[in-house]
Each structure stands twice: as C-alpha cells, then as structure tokens.
C-alpha cells in the first residue's frame, strides 16, 4: 500500500515544515523531558503536563504533514467515555502520537509502559509525574496485578491504553491478541473501548525512521463488555473479531 501525501500541501510547504521540525524538535523534546524535574511536585502538574504533551504531539504531526482523521461522532463518544480500558491495535511508532492528537482533552488517558522506560534517567520523572503505569514484564502475573490495581484507583473518566498485540504488527491483518486487556477488564469491572488505527504503518513502516506525510484514520467502536460466563479466550476472540472487521474493511 502506498502512502498518500496531503494534496492540500505543496512540496515547498512540506519541506519548510521538515526544516522547522529539525529546528524545533529537539527543543520540544528537551522541554518535555526537563520540565517535570522542576514542576512534578506542584499541585495540578499532572493535568497540565498531560495537556502539554498532547499539544506537542499534535504539533509534531503537523510539522510532519500528517493528518489524523476521526469523525466528530467518534470524538464525542470518547469525550463522554467513562469506566473503560482503551484497546488499540499497534502498527507504527506514530500510533501513540496519533492517539494523543485525536482524543479530546476531556477524556483523560494514560499508557502502560514497561519498567525499563520508566527507569530511563531523562524520562522517568515525566513518565511518573504524568501517571504512566509501570509494568514489569518479567512476570506476567505480577504485571496483570499491578495493572489491575492501578486501574482500580483511576477516576472513572481516566482510561489506560493497551496495545493487545504487544508489539508493532507488519502483517496485512491484526496480529494475535494477548489476554491482558480481558483479564484486567474482568478484574476491575470496566468495559473495553476498542479503537482501530489505519494507515500509520504506511507512513512509518517498521525499520524506517523518517515518516512520509499523509493520512492516519482512527475508528472508535462501541464498548465491549466481557462475558464472565465464557472463557477469557472466547472473550478475546470476540474482541479480536470486532476490531478485525473494522480494520479489514477500513470503515
């Protein structure tokens, strides 16, 4: 599948944006990385910092001439979404930036991050200050218990984002899902809000470092409710099928 450049932007404008990105990119990164060292303990820091990161992600996509398409109806759905886990397929390093850009400010969310990232010297204070959920993946049982405990203490309007495939997938279809989202949803009583991302891998395929310009689409599915009368595997298959239908149809 080929990427689709933004037809509204002439080549000179796209080149000018890339040059601006080279100049401003390091400034954004250093600001996001260092400001928590000074402000992380201040009252209201988490909400302010999270919105700041969201704005930085949106600016980055703009400078890359990447447009995120999500319907007003889907945005309204997310704005009022509560008591959920967000589950999204994983195609590219652009996925997190896309989600940050598309989800309305009124919907709070955070990510589950592997412990190694949370221990990084430059990023650890920001990650912890922003409320990322630290997961030690050496023990699957401990990881699930840690995640479920963190979700139980979250306000209803905040959701943790999970990538059920566990890694970026390069196949033409969705990869196999891990059971973590179902296990945590059952343990906490939350629903699952599935989101399907389409096109991010065509703009930044695995192994590439410079994204193409173009379009990424997000589709928000109806809430998914676990069925405790069936096995975890049956619930997982049902969730995978619902997301696969939307991904493969592109609609």
N, C-alpha and C positions, 0 to 999 in steps of 0.2 A: 504494500500500500504506500503510495507517495504522500508526502506532506503537502499541505495546501497553504501557500503564503497568503497573508492578509491582502485581498485585492484592493483594499482602500488605501494601502500604504505604498507609495512609490519606493523604488530601491534606494534612492538617496536618503529618504527619511529613515528607512530601516538601518542603513549604515550609520547614520548620525546617532541613532539610539544605541547601537552597539558600542560606538565610541564613548558615549555618555556612560554606558554601563561599566566600561573598563575604568572610567574615572571615579564613578560614584559607588560601584560595587564594593570595593574594599572599605570605603567609609561606612556604608550600611553595616557590613559585617562587623567591623570593629565597634561601632556604636551598640549594636545588638549584643555583642559579646561582653563589652565592658561596663555598660550602664548598670547591669544588675549588681556589680561589685560595689557600686556607690548607693544604690537605691533599694536593694532587695528587701530590706527590713522596714521600709517605710509603709505606713498604712495605705492600702489601696494599690500597692505596687502591682499585684498580680493582674488585676483587670486592666490597668494602664499599660503594662508591658505586653500583655497578650494582644491588645489592640494595635500597639506599635509594631509588633512582629507581623500582624496581619497586613498592615499598611505597607510594610517593607516588601512582603511577598507580592502584593498587588503591583507595586512599582517595578519590582524585578520583572514580572511578566510583561508589563507594559513596555519596558525597555527592550525586552526580547521579542516584541511584536507578537506575543502570544495572547490570543483572546479566549476567554473562558465563557462558554455558553451554558446557562442554566435558566430554565423558564421561570417567569415571575411566580407561577403557581408553586413550583418546587422550592423557591426561596421562601415563600410564605409558609409552606409546610415546615421547613427547617426552623423558621423563626419561632414557631409555636411548638416545636418538638420538645417533649419532656420525658424523663424516666426511660431513656433509651441508651443503647450502645450503638455507635455508628460503625458499620461494617462496609468496607470499600475494597474493591479489587485493586491489585498493585501492578502497574505496567511500567512505571518510569520514575526517576528521581524527581520529576515535575509534579508528581501526584500530591505530595504534601503542600507544595506552594499553591496548587490549583484549589485544593480544599480550603486553605486559609483565605484565598481570594473570594471564593464563591459563597461560603457560609455567612449569613448575616451576623452582625455584631450582637444581636440579641440572643443568639444561640451560642452558649459557651461550650467549648470542647477542648480536649487535650489529647495527647498521644501517649501510648505506652512505648517506652524506649528501653532498649537493652542497657544493662548496667554499665557496660563499657563506655557508652556515650555519656551517661550521666556522671561518670568519673573523669571525663576529659577536663583538663585544667582550665581551659578558656571558657568552656561552655557549661560547666557543672552548675555554677551559681545561677545562671539564667534559666537552665532547664528546671532546676529545683524551685526557683522562685516563680516560674510560670506554671508550676503544678504538674509537670510531666510525671507519669507513673513509672517508677524504676522497676524493671523486671530482670531478675537473674535467671537466664535461660538454661543454666546448668542443671536445674531441677524443674521439670515440668509441673510437678505437683505444687512446689513452693511458689512458682511463678503464678499459677492459677489462684492460689490462696491469697497472694499479695495483691493481685489484680482485683479479685472479688472484694477484698477488704477495702481497697481504695475506692471502688465504685460505690460501695455501700455508704461511704461518708460524703459522697459528692452531692451537691444540691441537685434538685430534680432537673433544672434546666441545663446542667453540665453533662456532657457525654464524653466517654473515652472513645478514641478512634482506633479500630483494629483492622489490620490487613490479614484476612483469614488465609490467604495463600502463603503467608510467611516470608515471601521474597518476591522480587520482580519476576513476572512471567513473560516469556518470549513467544509462547505458542499462540496460535490464532484463536484459541478459546481460553476460558478461565482455567487456572490450574486447580488442583485438588485443594480443598479447604481443610485446615486444621480445626479441631473441635473446640478451641479455646473460647470463642465468642458464645457458642451454645452453652458451654459449661458455666461461664460467668453469668450469662443471662438467666439461666435456671437458678443459680445460687443467689442472685440478687433480686429476682422478680422483675427485672427490667425487660422491655421489649428490645428488638433489634431494628435499627433503621438502616436498611440496605441502600447504598449509593453505588452506582455503576459509573466508572470513568472510561471514556472512549477517546482514543486518539493521542494520548500522551506519549505512547511508545513510538508513534510515527514521527514525532517531533524530537524526541530524545531516546533513541534506541539504546539498549544495554551495550556498554562498551564505548559509547560516544560521550563527549564532554561538552560539545557546543550545540545547543538546541537550534532547530530550524524554527522559523516563525510559522504561525498557523493557528489552528482552532483545536481546543480541547472541550469535550462535551461532558457534562455531568447529568445523570438521571437519578432522581430520588424515587425510591419505591415505597409502597405502603408499608406500615410497620409489620414486622414479622414477630409472631408470638410463638414461643416454644410450646410444645405439647408434651407435658410430663407423662402422658400415658404411653408414649412411644420411646424408643431408644434415642440416645444422643445422635447416633449415626443416621437415623431416619430424619430427625430434625435437620441435621447438617445437609443431607441430600436434598431436602425440600428447599432450604435456603440457597444452596448452590444452583438448583434448577431455576428458581425465580430470578436470580441475578444473571444466569447464563442466557435465559430467554431475552432479556433486555440487551445484554451485551452483543449477542449474535445478531439480533435484529437491528441494533443501532438506534432503537427508538424506545 
